[in-house]
Amino acid sequence: MPRRSNQDGTVSSYSTKTGETRYRIAYWVDRADGDPARRFRRGFATERDALNALTEIQVDIRRGDHVEETRATFNGYAELYFDALRVRPTTLAGYRKHFRVHVLPSSVGRTPIADITKDQLNRFYRQLEQNGRKDRGHIGEPLGAATVRHIHVLISQVMQYALEDGLIRFNPAKRASPPTKLEAAPPEMATWSAEDARMFLEWSESTGDYLWLAWLTLLGTGMRRGEILALRWKDLDLDNDVITIARAMSYVKEAGKRPVIDFKATKSGRVRNVDIDARLAGALRAKRDMLRAVSPELARGEHLIFCNRYGMPHNPTQFSRQWRERVLKAAAAYPDLDELHLHELRHTHATLLLRAGVHPKMVSERLGHADIQTTLNTYSHAVRTLQRGAADLVGQLLAPVAIDDATVPAT
């Protein structure tokens, strides 16, 4: 067979199963044994895109920079990526869930990773935005911009890994158009006023809610969900009214596998001490004394303070669901009560302190933020209140003082 020139190549069109017109390119490369081999790439939206890709490949072939791209599908290569990742188990579980639910069954997942184009990714993202939800009761509804952006980041990371392995020529996800950071920004933070928080706690206690003390602790300390679910009796110093937050619960649930509960360092990696008020300390002391009387094993130092009815660690998802059930019932009893997510109890704690004039540095330490700037950025709405107070204070200091109907400047 006559040897074909490496510069030879063709562009042709074809129809997809949905009747759309796409373009493919064909070109020749030299294999390791010196014989020529024909290669194909498809999925280009326009003839110009196909011609540009073919030209780039031909230039690389002449320079000796051509990459013999892998024919592995995105799904197949993603498993190699996951196996090599070194991240927190909860983070990996989140990646795998997005992949399993959204990417694995898609045309992107079934496409050879070297053939994926930015246009294919953009079509995939738009489809997710239109009807990508797959959770029970919401199938076919629009998928949130934040979730679509998370999926894009995952796809981009996998393709970057393949690029660094020399298996593809470039990362098309870098050229795609996912939802912007602004579009994917979380909704505006919701918090309760002190009156709302008191109203809910009174309702919870009056109904005999066995988790009343958990809600009081979250509001009184600003702890994260994983931190309160990891709290042990040995972490309490009730002589000095201090809680030591040294760890957080890690709960990993992957499809087809048993959940794995573990206890690891806090999000910041640091241990922190949080002072608590006399009411919260008294309530914790009363619970410990009651347990010592009826179930001493549940009051031992290593045992969890907040466990389920069977003395076992809470499932964090169910714990949040129990919160949601309570707050919905409370809102039905008190129509003016806003419905908050569990994490917004932490926001409520911080906002109440800042609006009461507590220094942001102290709030930052209670929350376990890495630095005060994180606190200032997160709670800028409350910090503005502090600035209003500062402006009024300096105005009072500079105001003139009236003495015997004569006005003199203040000193």
PyMOL commands that set and color helices and strands:
alter all, ss='L'
color gray80, all
select helices_A, chain A and resi 47-63+74-84+89-103+107-110+113-115+118-131+145-164+172-175+194-206+212-221+225-228+233-235+278-294+296-299+316-333+344-355+360-367+372-378+380-398
alter helices_A, ss='H'
color red, helices_A
select strands_A, chain A and resi 9-15+21-30+36-44+236-237+242-245+248-252+260-264+272-275+401-403+406-408
alter strands_A, ss='S'
color yellow, strands_A
deselect
rebuild
show_as cartoon
